[in-house]
Amino acid sequence: MPKLTMAQALNLALRDALTADENVIVFGEDVGALGGVFRVTDGLTKDFGETRCFDTPLAESGIIGFAVGMAMSGFRPVVEMQFDAFAYPAFEQITSHVAKIRNRTRGKLSVPMVIRIPFAGGIGGVEHHCDSSEAYYAHTPGLKVVTPATVADSYSLLRAAIDDPDPVIFLEPKRLYYSRAEVEPRAEDRLGRALVRRPGRDATLVAYGPSVEVALEAAQAAAADGHDLEVVDLRSIVPFDDDTVTASVRKTGRCLVIHEAQGFAGVGAEIAARVQERCFHHLHAPVLRVNGFDIPYPAPKLERIHRPSVDRVLDAVDRLQWNDTPDTRWAVTA
């Protein structure tokens, strides 16, 4: 099996999709001759021509509007928003049109398109270059929201996103672009499946994207204190895999949700609510969250404090009421 970086695996997924389906088109800012800021589209214009992979003006709203028309006409556009916060000028197009076409036309039209967005921190980026904007998209009915945490998943999930009949927001963790692993390219059959990355019996750590690596490191460190932690990688925020998360929490009785985005009204809050609704009588402790602080993304020198760390996760693990007996359950009173 070849050893690839995440950026290379994404590039391979795009290559294979372009080869398999002549209706797949790749475009965005600097994705052509330059090959993208992170070189994810490197060589695609050279190998497939300027009609299959091309540069656009610096106008995110125009990029998405163009992609909507193409998708409604039978193409499968894969567009890149160069950085997470750069996508905001296109937000009206995404929420008002991309997400609503199928419902608006009573299923007669769909927009099978992928919007690739490098997201989250860890690269020392300045303002507008390190946002975690997943909650905006997850809150919008009609959009699917996917984020890989491994090199292998970056290939399989992107292929599945391109093949999906509905629009997919594909969030790529910037700080993992150059992580490397052996990959056997294998396409996913559908979106919406979480995976247990590390089995455990004492508590469930639920994470996605760049936070999965933090959860795995914390689980390994917690083993020294006698805590056997299970790590669930969501992979897909929408559709959400209730079955996998619920089965894990019912087994362990404790749940901690980890993500880089701000906490208030974030994806972690929704996960905590769903877990409590489905697992209340199995819980030994309240569902806790470790997330970014409720502030604008900080300057590069402060991002290590803002982002969830192994130490912050372990501090939260210590608050999961380990002195309770297995038969003790908790309840919240007004």
Secondary structure, DSSP 8 states (H G I E B T S, - for coil): --EEEHHHHHHHHHHHHHHH-TTEEEEETT-SSS--TTSTTTTHHHHH-TTTEEE--S-HHHHHHHHHHHHHTT-EEEEE-SSGGGGGGGHHHIIIIITTHHHHTTTS-----EEEEEES-SS---TTSS---HHHHHTSTT-EEE---SHHHHHHHHHHHHH-SS-EEEEEEGGGTT-EEE------S-S---EEEE--SSEEEEE-TTHHHHHHHHHHHHGGGT--EEEEE-SEEETT-HHHHHHHHHHHS-EEEEEEEESTTSHHHHHHHHHHHHHGGG-SS--EEEEE-SSS---GGGHHHHS--HHHHHHHHHTS-TTS-TT-------
